[in-house]
Amino acid sequence: MDINSIMSSQLRSLQSTVQMSVMSKALSMETSAVAEMLNNLDSQPVAVHPHKGASVDIKA
């Protein structure tokens, strides 16, 4: 096995490791962002619909 094939194999392995690390970090950040958004959901005021429940359409 020559040095080029060894280096090529190691480079592919390193690229795969870095890619998995980046994907893991991104997933972790997205998960924490979603958790924070869900926690803040209760503190937001509820918007009232402008006409929902105010009128009833009884046409057949």
C-alpha positions as CSV (number, residue, x, y, z in Angstrom):
1,M,0.0,0.0,0.0
2,D,1.5,3.3,-1.0
3,I,1.5,6.5,1.0
4,N,-1.1,8.2,-1.3
5,S,-3.7,5.5,-0.7
6,I,-3.0,5.6,3.1
7,M,-3.3,9.4,3.2
8,S,-6.5,9.3,1.0
9,S,-8.1,6.8,3.4
10,Q,-7.2,8.9,6.4
11,L,-8.5,12.0,4.8
12,R,-11.9,10.3,4.0
13,S,-12.1,9.1,7.6
14,L,-11.3,12.6,8.9
15,Q,-13.9,14.2,6.6
16,S,-16.5,11.8,7.8
17,T,-15.6,12.5,11.4
18,V,-15.8,16.3,11.0
19,Q,-19.1,16.0,9.0
20,M,-20.7,13.9,11.8
21,S,-19.4,16.4,14.4
22,V,-20.8,19.3,12.6
23,M,-24.2,17.6,12.1
24,S,-24.3,16.6,15.8
25,K,-23.6,20.2,16.9
26,A,-26.2,21.6,14.5
27,L,-28.8,19.1,15.8
28,S,-27.9,20.0,19.4
29,M,-28.3,23.7,18.7
30,E,-31.7,23.1,16.9
31,T,-32.9,21.0,19.8
32,S,-32.1,23.6,22.4
33,A,-33.6,26.3,20.2
34,V,-36.9,24.3,19.9
35,A,-36.9,23.6,23.7
36,E,-36.4,27.3,24.4
37,M,-39.2,28.2,22.0
38,L,-41.6,25.8,23.6
39,N,-40.7,27.1,27.1
40,N,-41.5,30.6,25.9
41,L,-44.8,29.6,24.4
42,D,-46.7,29.9,27.7
43,S,-45.5,33.4,28.3
44,Q,-46.8,34.8,25.1
45,P,-50.3,36.4,25.1
46,V,-53.0,34.6,23.2
47,A,-54.2,36.5,20.2
48,V,-58.0,36.9,19.9
49,H,-59.5,36.0,16.6
50,P,-61.3,39.0,15.1
51,H,-64.6,37.3,14.4
52,K,-64.4,33.7,15.5
53,G,-67.3,32.8,17.8
54,A,-68.9,36.3,17.3
55,S,-71.3,35.2,14.6
56,V,-73.0,31.9,13.5
57,D,-73.8,31.1,9.9
58,I,-77.1,29.1,9.9
59,K,-77.7,29.1,6.1
60,A,-78.4,25.6,4.7
